[in-house]
Amino acid sequence: ILLLQCLISTFVLNRSFAFSDETVDKLLPVKSDGYCSRILRAQGTRREGFNEFRLRVEGDPEFYIPGTTYRVSLYASSPSYFRGFTLIALKEGKEGDKDEDYAGNFEIIDEEDTQFMTNCPPAVTESTPRRRTRIQVFWTAPPSGAGCVILKASIVQKRIIYFQDEGSLTKRMCEKELLSEGATERPIIDCCACGTAKYRMTFYGNWSEKVHPKDYPRRANHWSAIIGASHSKDYVLWEYGDYASEGVKQVAEFGSPVKMEEEIRQKGDDVLTVIKAKAQWPAWQPLNVRSAPSAEFSVDRTRHLMSFFTMLGPSPDWNVGLSAEDLCTKECGWAQKVVQDLIPWDAGTDSGVTYESPNKATIPPEKIRPLTSLDHPQSPFYDPEGGPITAVARVVIERIARKGEQCNIVPDNVDDIVADLAQEDKDEDDTPETCIYSNWSPWSACSSSTCDKGKRMRQRMLKAQLDLSVPCPHTQDFQPCMGPGCRDEVDATTCMVSEWITWSPCSVSCGMGMRSRERYVKQFPEDGSICQLPTEENEKCIVNEDCSQSSCLMTEWAEWEDCSATCGMGMKKRQRMVKMPPSDGTMCKTDLAEVEKCMMPECHTIPCLLSPWSEWSDCSVTCGKGMRTRQRMLKSPVELGECSEELEQVEKCMLPECPTDCMVSEWSEWSECNKSCGKGHVIRTRMIKLEPQFGGEPCPETVQRKKCKIRKCNRGSSDEKRRRKEAREKRRSKQTREEPQDEQHPGCKMRPWSVWTDCTKLCGGGIQERFMTVKRRFKNAQFTSCKDKKEIRACNVNPC
């Protein structure tokens, strides 16, 4: 039933797949309605249960999540191999003869191995005819509502074509739906992977006025700090159908991750890594202005799940995130890449329906649920037709390293293994291979000249970024330090503690209250003594001094932004927003932003830092040869001295040749009239100097003609005509006796006409000339009737 997409037409008719000494036989055409035309299918023996070839989706999921990207592999069991293949994804029950029959989109990973079919773009085939045992591509699942999808593969091995409607070359996946009451499906199997894996999570916010224009809050829109963890299946940060914890509520309503981090750290061995990333103010900016926030975390056999979330601000209690994402595969390996589009969910603690609804606690609290387009007519996501909510963010989780012995049932490809080994050998620097850096600069002087703890810094320059989709971090490296002569060693009785976690929200919404912050013990003293360092601090806080009707209810301060300077003295800023305006309708008089100085290490040790090259400019001309440029910026301060690196590059560019119009000469003088009396005509000509090229204007006419009338021919009486005629005949007879050849030229002897000259042009209209000259003039000849003569005529008038 399913179509073998252009397989043999590509292999044989187009000769892109050629066997050295073998041919594909027994080929019969398959009827097609014209979508993927010229399709051939093999007629051959199919062995039941013969599974030497296998089509596999990484993780072997039974369901797909709309919009999620999966790695699809096609491989042969040793010692088998295949020469060619075709891979398609069809909606269940469809024939593949129409565009809408195909589901999702394939993405090429290795162009030397795979390519899209020329005559059938939705299908993937081999790019070079050779023996192979494995190919891989990415497949992005279709949007919600596509139903079940059939992934099918065909294999060409020697003279046999396998195309299985069932079995190992066919994979059926149906759309994953939320369980009843929006509950999250919990993992029920234990992880069998070995070693550990390290991942980088990158968060791409897509919540903007352009994508979500209804009631978009132009002031103070932001994503709160990201908080999450890699954890075991015995711990749940949040999930649909469950109630929000106090930590979830603090993030959902105020964007404060402090309580959530405290809850995570109290889980002990159930948590491997706390995942944190800074807030984003405003919510959306292009990636060339602000890089997407990212965080790195690790997983192991017992803590192989990953959860995180972040507040959509301002909002009542709306968030996005992942809950219990399993990074362990059924083949006892670690997932290579996970891509998820995120829609907002409601924490069930606030009853607001718009972005800036006033606080209205939900009593009793409701269960966590995803927002829908039919929640409330005033909702910014409302759609009377009940369509899906456009995703507000995307998260990409990529494996960047593995440690320890791996026990995959199906090993990763060689490139993955080599990349992981390289990361293991160089554990202190896990930057992506697509980022090319300069060497690290020397360490700067310590920012503290006393025995108080300070920082010192070193930097390196990003010289090349081979893949713009992969961020290039780690251009700065910090290290704690103390001033000269200070003792920096830790003795056996010293305990190591973490940095202070940010202050909790004030205990009151107006007036004087208390707030606290905590830190935790990272390492107890080696001698077994008790750690004496405090792990909790409390201090007074004032939210609003004036607790009247004119007071404002504010959110907590966001985290401090990065220092404006990379070295020396700079400024940093933090912001907050109005949670509830004064009840009397007056304006808030509270500051929404704070600015303070920040001190970075001294500048004298920082090398020349440059931004990545910009895209090449457009060519300076619209046709022909021109120039184009690209620039980069100096990121290190100017006072550090001149930078020897070039900031602009210029190169030649070539566009299609410019059109050249036809060029002609000026008109010649008009020729003499071709009649001595009565009506005649004269002509003039011009030459083609340059033929038109590359679509230029064609040539105009090159010959013009117009009438001429010199004088009337004499018309006398009949007698006079008779006398003139007799006189002419008498003279003619006399001249004939003397000079027979000159009877038409009385009074002179003429040489015969010369031959016509060559035509001045081969086509397009030219001219020819011939001449008659006087040989001898008689005494009674008149000058006007005895002179040299010239005739002109047009030639080669056919167009070029």
KENU-791195 format. One line per field, with one value per residue (C-alpha): residue number from 0; residue in one letter; x, y, z. Coordinates in steps of 0.1 Angstrom, whole numbers. Example, Ala and Ser with C-alpha at 12.3 -4.5 7.8 and 13.67 -1.06 7.14 Angstrom:
residues 2
num	(0; 1)
residuo	(a; s)
x	(123; 137)
y	(-45; -11)
z	(78; 71)
This chain:
residues 800
num	(0; 1; 2; 3; 4; 5; 6; 7; 8; 9; 10; 11; 12; 13; 14; 15; 16; 17; 18; 19; 20; 21; 22; 23; 24; 25; 26; 27; 28; 29; 30; 31; 32; 33; 34; 35; 36; 37; 38; 39; 40; 41; 42; 43; 44; 45; 46; 47; 48; 49; 50; 51; 52; 53; 54; 55; 56; 57; 58; 59; 60; 61; 62; 63; 64; 65; 66; 67; 68; 69; 70; 71; 72; 73; 74; 75; 76; 77; 78; 79; 80; 81; 82; 83; 84; 85; 86; 87; 88; 89; 90; 91; 92; 93; 94; 95; 96; 97; 98; 99; 100; 101; 102; 103; 104; 105; 106; 107; 108; 109; 110; 111; 112; 113; 114; 115; 116; 117; 118; 119; 120; 121; 122; 123; 124; 125; 126; 127; 128; 129; 130; 131; 132; 133; 134; 135; 136; 137; 138; 139; 140; 141; 142; 143; 144; 145; 146; 147; 148; 149; 150; 151; 152; 153; 154; 155; 156; 157; 158; 159; 160; 161; 162; 163; 164; 165; 166; 167; 168; 169; 170; 171; 172; 173; 174; 175; 176; 177; 178; 179; 180; 181; 182; 183; 184; 185; 186; 187; 188; 189; 190; 191; 192; 193; 194; 195; 196; 197; 198; 199; 200; 201; 202; 203; 204; 205; 206; 207; 208; 209; 210; 211; 212; 213; 214; 215; 216; 217; 218; 219; 220; 221; 222; 223; 224; 225; 226; 227; 228; 229; 230; 231; 232; 233; 234; 235; 236; 237; 238; 239; 240; 241; 242; 243; 244; 245; 246; 247; 248; 249; 250; 251; 252; 253; 254; 255; 256; 257; 258; 259; 260; 261; 262; 263; 264; 265; 266; 267; 268; 269; 270; 271; 272; 273; 274; 275; 276; 277; 278; 279; 280; 281; 282; 283; 284; 285; 286; 287; 288; 289; 290; 291; 292; 293; 294; 295; 296; 297; 298; 299; 300; 301; 302; 303; 304; 305; 306; 307; 308; 309; 310; 311; 312; 313; 314; 315; 316; 317; 318; 319; 320; 321; 322; 323; 324; 325; 326; 327; 328; 329; 330; 331; 332; 333; 334; 335; 336; 337; 338; 339; 340; 341; 342; 343; 344; 345; 346; 347; 348; 349; 350; 351; 352; 353; 354; 355; 356; 357; 358; 359; 360; 361; 362; 363; 364; 365; 366; 367; 368; 369; 370; 371; 372; 373; 374; 375; 376; 377; 378; 379; 380; 381; 382; 383; 384; 385; 386; 387; 388; 389; 390; 391; 392; 393; 394; 395; 396; 397; 398; 399; 400; 401; 402; 403; 404; 405; 406; 407; 408; 409; 410; 411; 412; 413; 414; 415; 416; 417; 418; 419; 420; 421; 422; 423; 424; 425; 426; 427; 428; 429; 430; 431; 432; 433; 434; 435; 436; 437; 438; 439; 440; 441; 442; 443; 444; 445; 446; 447; 448; 449; 450; 451; 452; 453; 454; 455; 456; 457; 458; 459; 460; 461; 462; 463; 464; 465; 466; 467; 468; 469; 470; 471; 472; 473; 474; 475; 476; 477; 478; 479; 480; 481; 482; 483; 484; 485; 486; 487; 488; 489; 490; 491; 492; 493; 494; 495; 496; 497; 498; 499; 500; 501; 502; 503; 504; 505; 506; 507; 508; 509; 510; 511; 512; 513; 514; 515; 516; 517; 518; 519; 520; 521; 522; 523; 524; 525; 526; 527; 528; 529; 530; 531; 532; 533; 534; 535; 536; 537; 538; 539; 540; 541; 542; 543; 544; 545; 546; 547; 548; 549; 550; 551; 552; 553; 554; 555; 556; 557; 558; 559; 560; 561; 562; 563; 564; 565; 566; 567; 568; 569; 570; 571; 572; 573; 574; 575; 576; 577; 578; 579; 580; 581; 582; 583; 584; 585; 586; 587; 588; 589; 590; 591; 592; 593; 594; 595; 596; 597; 598; 599; 600; 601; 602; 603; 604; 605; 606; 607; 608; 609; 610; 611; 612; 613; 614; 615; 616; 617; 618; 619; 620; 621; 622; 623; 624; 625; 626; 627; 628; 629; 630; 631; 632; 633; 634; 635; 636; 637; 638; 639; 640; 641; 642; 643; 644; 645; 646; 647; 648; 649; 650; 651; 652; 653; 654; 655; 656; 657; 658; 659; 660; 661; 662; 663; 664; 665; 666; 667; 668; 669; 670; 671; 672; 673; 674; 675; 676; 677; 678; 679; 680; 681; 682; 683; 684; 685; 686; 687; 688; 689; 690; 691; 692; 693; 694; 695; 696; 697; 698; 699; 700; 701; 702; 703; 704; 705; 706; 707; 708; 709; 710; 711; 712; 713; 714; 715; 716; 717; 718; 719; 720; 721; 722; 723; 724; 725; 726; 727; 728; 729; 730; 731; 732; 733; 734; 735; 736; 737; 738; 739; 740; 741; 742; 743; 744; 745; 746; 747; 748; 749; 750; 751; 752; 753; 754; 755; 756; 757; 758; 759; 760; 761; 762; 763; 764; 765; 766; 767; 768; 769; 770; 771; 772; 773; 774; 775; 776; 777; 778; 779; 780; 781; 782; 783; 784; 785; 786; 787; 788; 789; 790; 791; 792; 793; 794; 795; 796; 797; 798; 799)
residuo	(i; l; l; l; q; c; l; i; s; t; f; v; l; n; r; s; f; a; f; s; d; e; t; v; d; k; l; l; p; v; k; s; d; g; y; c; s; r; i; l; r; a; q; g; t; r; r; e; g; f; n; e; f; r; l; r; v; e; g; d; p; e; f; y; i; p; g; t; t; y; r; v; s; l; y; a; s; s; p; s; y; f; r; g; f; t; l; i; a; l; k; e; g; k; e; g; d; k; d; e; d; y; a; g; n; f; e; i; i; d; e; e; d; t; q; f; m; t; n; c; p; p; a; v; t; e; s; t; p; r; r; r; t; r; i; q; v; f; w; t; a; p; p; s; g; a; g; c; v; i; l; k; a; s; i; v; q; k; r; i; i; y; f; q; d; e; g; s; l; t; k; r; m; c; e; k; e; l; l; s; e; g; a; t; e; r; p; i; i; d; c; c; a; c; g; t; a; k; y; r; m; t; f; y; g; n; w; s; e; k; v; h; p; k; d; y; p; r; r; a; n; h; w; s; a; i; i; g; a; s; h; s; k; d; y; v; l; w; e; y; g; d; y; a; s; e; g; v; k; q; v; a; e; f; g; s; p; v; k; m; e; e; e; i; r; q; k; g; d; d; v; l; t; v; i; k; a; k; a; q; w; p; a; w; q; p; l; n; v; r; s; a; p; s; a; e; f; s; v; d; r; t; r; h; l; m; s; f; f; t; m; l; g; p; s; p; d; w; n; v; g; l; s; a; e; d; l; c; t; k; e; c; g; w; a; q; k; v; v; q; d; l; i; p; w; d; a; g; t; d; s; g; v; t; y; e; s; p; n; k; a; t; i; p; p; e; k; i; r; p; l; t; s; l; d; h; p; q; s; p; f; y; d; p; e; g; g; p; i; t; a; v; a; r; v; v; i; e; r; i; a; r; k; g; e; q; c; n; i; v; p; d; n; v; d; d; i; v; a; d; l; a; q; e; d; k; d; e; d; d; t; p; e; t; c; i; y; s; n; w; s; p; w; s; a; c; s; s; s; t; c; d; k; g; k; r; m; r; q; r; m; l; k; a; q; l; d; l; s; v; p; c; p; h; t; q; d; f; q; p; c; m; g; p; g; c; r; d; e; v; d; a; t; t; c; m; v; s; e; w; i; t; w; s; p; c; s; v; s; c; g; m; g; m; r; s; r; e; r; y; v; k; q; f; p; e; d; g; s; i; c; q; l; p; t; e; e; n; e; k; c; i; v; n; e; d; c; s; q; s; s; c; l; m; t; e; w; a; e; w; e; d; c; s; a; t; c; g; m; g; m; k; k; r; q; r; m; v; k; m; p; p; s; d; g; t; m; c; k; t; d; l; a; e; v; e; k; c; m; m; p; e; c; h; t; i; p; c; l; l; s; p; w; s; e; w; s; d; c; s; v; t; c; g; k; g; m; r; t; r; q; r; m; l; k; s; p; v; e; l; g; e; c; s; e; e; l; e; q; v; e; k; c; m; l; p; e; c; p; t; d; c; m; v; s; e; w; s; e; w; s; e; c; n; k; s; c; g; k; g; h; v; i; r; t; r; m; i; k; l; e; p; q; f; g; g; e; p; c; p; e; t; v; q; r; k; k; c; k; i; r; k; c; n; r; g; s; s; d; e; k; r; r; r; k; e; a; r; e; k; r; r; s; k; q; t; r; e; e; p; q; d; e; q; h; p; g; c; k; m; r; p; w; s; v; w; t; d; c; t; k; l; c; g; g; g; i; q; e; r; f; m; t; v; k; r; r; f; k; n; a; q; f; t; s; c; k; d; k; k; e; i; r; a; c; n; v; n; p; c)
x	(0; 27; 48; 84; 94; 112; 136; 145; 139; 166; 189; 185; 169; 189; 220; 225; 226; 247; 257; 291; 281; 246; 212; 178; 154; 118; 107; 71; 57; 34; 4; 8; -16; 13; 26; 58; 59; 79; 77; 89; 84; 102; 84; 104; 103; 98; 110; 87; 104; 136; 149; 185; 175; 158; 141; 144; 133; 156; 140; 115; 86; 51; 37; 51; 47; 36; 65; 91; 123; 134; 165; 156; 181; 182; 208; 218; 228; 263; 275; 247; 249; 227; 236; 206; 174; 143; 126; 92; 66; 29; -3; -19; -42; -29; -14; 12; -1; -9; 11; -11; -6; 29; 35; 62; 95; 129; 162; 195; 223; 251; 249; 275; 252; 216; 197; 161; 148; 148; 115; 99; 110; 93; 114; 150; 174; 212; 234; 262; 260; 282; 280; 267; 254; 238; 222; 206; 182; 161; 123; 101; 67; 36; 15; -14; -42; -23; -32; -11; 20; 37; 75; 86; 119; 130; 164; 184; 209; 225; 196; 169; 146; 130; 99; 81; 45; 50; 79; 113; 113; 80; 74; 39; 36; 4; 0; 5; -24; -26; -42; -75; -77; -44; -22; 14; 23; 49; 79; 73; 105; 139; 169; 194; 221; 256; 279; 267; 258; 261; 235; 231; 196; 189; 157; 144; 116; 92; 66; 65; 41; 45; 36; 11; -3; -35; -31; 7; 22; 47; 60; 81; 74; 100; 108; 117; 149; 148; 148; 148; 168; 179; 162; 149; 114; 107; 107; 83; 89; 56; 32; -2; -30; -10; -12; 16; 41; 50; 81; 61; 37; 65; 79; 45; 32; 63; 91; 112; 131; 144; 118; 119; 156; 153; 127; 150; 181; 161; 156; 192; 201; 170; 186; 218; 220; 202; 194; 195; 195; 191; 159; 153; 142; 125; 110; 122; 152; 169; 197; 223; 214; 211; 220; 195; 199; 213; 223; 243; 233; 242; 221; 229; 210; 190; 185; 177; 147; 149; 123; 123; 100; 100; 73; 57; 57; 36; 9; -13; 4; 14; 46; 62; 85; 91; 81; 100; 116; 133; 168; 174; 166; 152; 185; 204; 219; 214; 192; 212; 188; 153; 134; 101; 78; 62; 28; 19; 3; -16; -3; -39; -30; -43; -76; -66; -74; -53; -16; -20; -50; -49; -40; -69; -60; -77; -93; -91; -61; -67; -46; -19; -33; -23; -39; -63; -77; -112; -104; -120; -130; -106; -77; -48; -49; -86; -98; -136; -128; -108; -76; -42; -22; 9; 40; 56; 90; 111; 137; 165; 184; 216; 240; 275; 295; 294; 316; 322; 317; 286; 263; 241; 224; 225; 257; 259; 275; 313; 311; 292; 317; 347; 331; 324; 359; 373; 351; 362; 398; 393; 368; 378; 367; 334; 328; 312; 336; 321; 336; 372; 388; 422; 443; 434; 449; 470; 450; 442; 452; 428; 399; 406; 438; 430; 423; 387; 377; 378; 379; 404; 396; 410; 395; 398; 386; 360; 378; 352; 317; 312; 276; 255; 228; 251; 260; 297; 300; 330; 348; 354; 367; 366; 385; 383; 414; 427; 452; 490; 502; 469; 465; 441; 444; 416; 427; 412; 389; 373; 340; 330; 297; 279; 273; 242; 210; 191; 169; 134; 104; 95; 72; 47; 33; 33; 54; 82; 88; 115; 133; 159; 185; 202; 233; 242; 272; 291; 318; 320; 354; 377; 383; 346; 339; 307; 305; 303; 295; 260; 237; 208; 206; 176; 171; 144; 128; 104; 81; 62; 67; 33; 7; -22; -46; -21; 6; 17; 21; 54; 71; 104; 135; 148; 184; 211; 220; 256; 280; 282; 320; 341; 369; 373; 344; 309; 273; 246; 208; 179; 142; 108; 72; 40; 20; -10; -15; -29; -65; -72; -62; -31; 2; 29; 58; 80; 112; 110; 147; 179; 214; 246; 283; 301; 338; 354; 391; 417; 417; 454; 454; 424; 432; 416; 380; 360; 324; 317; 317; 284; 268; 282; 265; 247; 269; 277; 262; 230; 248; 284; 314; 312; 324; 308; 319; 314; 323; 329; 331; 357; 342; 371; 374; 391; 415; 432; 451; 448; 436; 456; 428; 409; 374; 362; 368; 361; 358; 348; 313; 300; 263; 248; 263; 247; 225; 242; 221; 227; 250; 247; 267; 253; 232; 252; 243; 213; 222; 215; 180; 178; 159; 171; 136; 102; 96; 124; 139; 170; 184; 207; 223; 240; 263; 259; 288; 279; 255; 230; 240; 224; 190; 199; 178; 177; 191; 169; 166; 198; 183; 159; 143; 123; 109; 127; 116; 143; 124; 95; 102; 95; 62; 59; 35; 33; 53; 79; 81; 84; 113; 130; 126; 140; 169; 177; 175; 198; 223; 220; 227; 257; 270; 264; 286; 313; 309; 282; 287; 280; 245; 230; 256; 255; 286; 309; 324; 318; 335; 311; 296; 319; 308; 288; 309; 306; 276; 286; 268; 261; 225; 203; 205; 236; 244; 262; 276; 288; 304; 306; 333; 338; 364; 363; 342; 332; 334; 297; 289; 273; 289; 257; 251; 287; 300; 309; 279; 272; 244; 235; 212; 202; 215; 212; 181; 171; 173; 203)
y	(0; 24; 40; 34; 70; 75; 48; 32; 63; 79; 48; 38; 65; 93; 71; 85; 48; 26; -10; -21; -54; -59; -47; -44; -66; -75; -39; -29; 7; 17; 39; 74; 104; 127; 138; 117; 108; 81; 57; 21; -7; -41; -73; -98; -124; -111; -133; -132; -124; -115; -86; -80; -44; -22; 12; 27; 59; 68; 57; 35; 57; 44; 79; 112; 146; 172; 194; 173; 163; 126; 109; 82; 54; 28; 1; -34; -61; -74; -87; -73; -40; -20; 1; 24; 33; 54; 68; 84; 94; 90; 97; 63; 52; 76; 65; 92; 107; 141; 166; 164; 127; 132; 139; 159; 169; 152; 170; 159; 152; 141; 155; 130; 101; 114; 138; 146; 130; 152; 140; 135; 161; 146; 114; 109; 87; 81; 107; 84; 48; 28; 1; 13; -3; 28; 62; 88; 117; 139; 138; 166; 153; 171; 196; 184; 167; 147; 114; 83; 83; 54; 57; 34; 24; 5; -12; -20; -48; -64; -71; -73; -45; -49; -27; -40; -29; -45; -55; -41; -15; 0; 21; 33; 62; 80; 114; 115; 129; 141; 116; 123; 155; 166; 143; 138; 103; 91; 69; 34; 17; 18; 32; 6; 30; 30; 58; 94; 119; 157; 179; 215; 229; 261; 281; 300; 324; 331; 351; 385; 411; 399; 363; 369; 404; 402; 424; 419; 437; 461; 472; 448; 416; 390; 354; 347; 329; 293; 267; 229; 197; 163; 139; 104; 91; 93; 132; 154; 191; 197; 178; 182; 171; 177; 207; 233; 233; 265; 267; 263; 290; 314; 311; 310; 342; 363; 348; 340; 307; 308; 286; 262; 258; 252; 224; 208; 208; 192; 161; 149; 119; 122; 152; 151; 187; 219; 236; 274; 301; 339; 359; 376; 413; 419; 386; 385; 399; 386; 361; 385; 410; 386; 349; 324; 314; 279; 257; 224; 194; 157; 125; 90; 57; 66; 103; 102; 126; 163; 190; 228; 257; 295; 322; 341; 376; 396; 370; 357; 323; 312; 292; 270; 240; 203; 177; 145; 144; 110; 111; 74; 53; 17; 6; 15; 47; 84; 105; 126; 155; 166; 195; 206; 235; 248; 263; 280; 262; 275; 268; 269; 294; 327; 333; 361; 357; 384; 392; 421; 409; 420; 394; 371; 340; 307; 293; 264; 259; 241; 215; 224; 223; 235; 267; 263; 288; 284; 293; 328; 353; 379; 356; 367; 331; 330; 316; 311; 281; 264; 262; 253; 279; 291; 279; 307; 290; 261; 242; 223; 196; 183; 157; 172; 146; 111; 96; 60; 28; 28; -2; 7; -22; -2; 17; 54; 62; 66; 104; 105; 81; 101; 134; 119; 106; 139; 155; 130; 136; 173; 174; 209; 225; 212; 239; 227; 216; 242; 270; 280; 301; 318; 307; 319; 352; 354; 356; 392; 407; 398; 423; 423; 437; 426; 392; 394; 370; 385; 373; 371; 366; 354; 357; 343; 354; 336; 333; 313; 299; 270; 264; 294; 273; 261; 288; 294; 300; 303; 334; 344; 323; 335; 321; 331; 347; 369; 396; 391; 374; 361; 324; 308; 271; 253; 232; 200; 217; 240; 233; 244; 262; 274; 310; 325; 318; 350; 366; 353; 375; 399; 385; 413; 430; 464; 480; 464; 427; 401; 382; 354; 337; 304; 285; 249; 229; 216; 197; 189; 192; 163; 158; 151; 183; 202; 231; 263; 286; 300; 286; 311; 349; 371; 408; 434; 445; 473; 467; 500; 525; 540; 512; 533; 530; 548; 521; 497; 460; 451; 419; 409; 424; 405; 393; 418; 420; 415; 443; 468; 465; 434; 448; 477; 498; 494; 496; 469; 471; 452; 456; 448; 454; 465; 435; 456; 493; 515; 510; 547; 549; 570; 563; 542; 563; 533; 528; 500; 499; 501; 508; 503; 502; 469; 462; 437; 427; 451; 457; 455; 417; 414; 406; 421; 408; 408; 400; 373; 385; 400; 385; 397; 428; 429; 432; 469; 465; 449; 432; 424; 427; 445; 444; 433; 438; 424; 438; 429; 450; 455; 442; 450; 486; 511; 522; 488; 499; 494; 461; 447; 425; 438; 450; 449; 426; 433; 408; 407; 395; 386; 389; 381; 402; 436; 440; 458; 479; 481; 510; 526; 553; 587; 588; 593; 622; 617; 603; 620; 617; 586; 606; 636; 650; 641; 620; 599; 589; 594; 571; 573; 546; 541; 513; 490; 496; 471; 442; 439; 414; 398; 410; 446; 469; 456; 476; 503; 506; 512; 524; 553; 563; 595; 609; 636; 658; 678; 695; 688; 670; 694; 689; 711; 711; 682; 700; 710; 675; 661; 686; 677; 641; 644; 665; 639; 611; 630; 637; 601; 587; 610; 600; 563; 566; 584; 568; 541; 534; 570; 574; 582; 608; 635; 656; 632; 599; 578; 547; 518; 513; 498; 467; 471; 475; 449; 455; 474; 449; 412; 417; 444; 467; 479; 499; 492; 518; 518; 546; 559; 584; 607; 595; 625; 656; 671; 708; 713; 694; 711; 706; 695; 667; 654; 645; 615; 595; 574; 550; 537; 508; 490; 454; 426; 441; 408; 411; 397)
z	(0; 9; -18; -23; -29; -61; -51; -83; -104; -82; -83; -119; -140; -126; -121; -86; -73; -96; -88; -99; -114; -102; -114; -98; -116; -115; -112; -117; -119; -91; -99; -86; -87; -96; -62; -60; -97; -114; -85; -90; -66; -64; -66; -45; -18; 17; 45; 75; 108; 90; 111; 100; 92; 117; 119; 153; 170; 199; 232; 214; 223; 217; 215; 201; 216; 190; 178; 195; 176; 176; 164; 138; 129; 102; 107; 97; 121; 116; 91; 70; 51; 27; -3; -5; 14; 15; 46; 48; 75; 66; 84; 92; 64; 38; 4; 1; -32; -17; 2; 33; 36; 50; 87; 104; 89; 85; 91; 76; 101; 77; 41; 30; 40; 35; 13; 4; -28; -58; -72; -38; -12; 19; 15; 26; 6; 4; -10; -22; -34; -10; 16; 49; 82; 98; 89; 112; 107; 129; 126; 141; 150; 135; 154; 176; 158; 132; 147; 143; 121; 103; 98; 70; 55; 24; 21; -11; -6; -36; -59; -32; -21; 13; 19; 50; 58; 92; 113; 119; 90; 101; 133; 144; 168; 180; 195; 232; 252; 288; 312; 329; 348; 334; 354; 344; 332; 357; 347; 359; 348; 364; 345; 333; 319; 333; 342; 342; 316; 315; 297; 288; 290; 269; 273; 243; 253; 225; 245; 227; 215; 179; 186; 215; 208; 229; 260; 259; 290; 275; 309; 331; 310; 320; 327; 364; 374; 362; 390; 387; 394; 381; 405; 411; 405; 442; 441; 422; 418; 402; 380; 364; 386; 418; 442; 441; 470; 488; 467; 435; 447; 455; 419; 403; 420; 427; 406; 437; 435; 471; 487; 458; 460; 498; 491; 465; 487; 515; 493; 498; 478; 456; 439; 419; 405; 413; 380; 380; 354; 357; 350; 317; 316; 291; 283; 247; 228; 196; 202; 187; 215; 244; 245; 256; 293; 299; 327; 329; 350; 354; 356; 368; 370; 401; 393; 356; 356; 350; 360; 359; 356; 354; 359; 331; 344; 350; 355; 383; 387; 352; 344; 318; 324; 322; 348; 352; 317; 315; 299; 302; 272; 270; 255; 287; 272; 276; 253; 228; 224; 236; 222; 237; 229; 261; 268; 301; 330; 360; 395; 410; 437; 422; 404; 380; 343; 327; 328; 353; 373; 410; 435; 443; 462; 451; 482; 484; 460; 428; 411; 386; 351; 316; 303; 274; 249; 264; 300; 301; 274; 290; 289; 266; 252; 245; 212; 207; 184; 210; 190; 205; 224; 205; 224; 245; 249; 237; 257; 242; 263; 247; 260; 261; 279; 295; 322; 333; 314; 291; 287; 258; 242; 209; 209; 199; 166; 164; 164; 197; 214; 202; 213; 248; 252; 243; 270; 296; 289; 293; 321; 333; 300; 286; 260; 226; 199; 175; 196; 188; 216; 221; 250; 285; 296; 328; 361; 371; 404; 433; 436; 474; 487; 523; 538; 529; 502; 467; 431; 403; 367; 334; 299; 265; 231; 209; 176; 156; 161; 137; 146; 155; 170; 198; 224; 231; 269; 292; 279; 315; 344; 381; 411; 448; 462; 491; 493; 494; 526; 535; 544; 519; 529; 545; 575; 587; 612; 587; 571; 536; 531; 500; 490; 506; 488; 479; 505; 510; 504; 532; 558; 553; 522; 538; 565; 587; 585; 585; 558; 559; 538; 541; 530; 533; 544; 513; 533; 570; 588; 582; 620; 625; 645; 642; 617; 637; 607; 607; 580; 584; 587; 595; 590; 591; 558; 548; 519; 521; 550; 545; 549; 537; 508; 487; 492; 465; 467; 449; 437; 451; 434; 405; 405; 398; 362; 350; 357; 328; 329; 322; 343; 367; 380; 364; 372; 378; 379; 392; 387; 403; 393; 407; 419; 430; 425; 454; 461; 460; 424; 429; 412; 429; 443; 448; 428; 402; 395; 416; 404; 423; 415; 409; 410; 386; 386; 373; 335; 328; 324; 301; 264; 234; 233; 201; 193; 166; 130; 117; 86; 52; 39; 6; -25; -33; -68; -82; -110; -121; -98; -64; -28; 5; 41; 75; 109; 145; 177; 203; 236; 259; 272; 249; 277; 276; 246; 209; 195; 166; 154; 123; 129; 93; 64; 27; -1; -37; -47; -82; -92; -126; -155; -160; -191; -220; -244; -281; -292; -327; -345; -356; -388; -421; -444; -467; -501; -534; -548; -570; -597; -617; -620; -606; -574; -560; -526; -505; -477; -447; -426; -392; -379; -349; -326; -298; -299; -269; -242; -211; -219; -228; -251; -287; -316; -333; -371; -391; -425; -430; -464; -473; -505; -526; -555; -573; -602; -624; -657; -687; -706; -738; -768; -792; -819; -794; -781; -816; -824; -792; -799; -834; -820; -794; -820; -843; -815; -803; -838; -842; -807; -815; -845; -825; -790; -789; -753; -742; -757; -723; -715; -742; -744; -725; -727; -695; -681; -673; -639; -613; -594; -562; -531; -502; -479; -448; -425; -426; -412; -397; -428; -446; -478; -511; -536; -572; -593; -630; -638; -668; -693; -717; -719; -753; -760; -763; -730; -701; -667; -651; -675; -676; -642; -620; -608; -577; -568; -533; -523; -491; -485; -459; -444; -427; -388; -370)
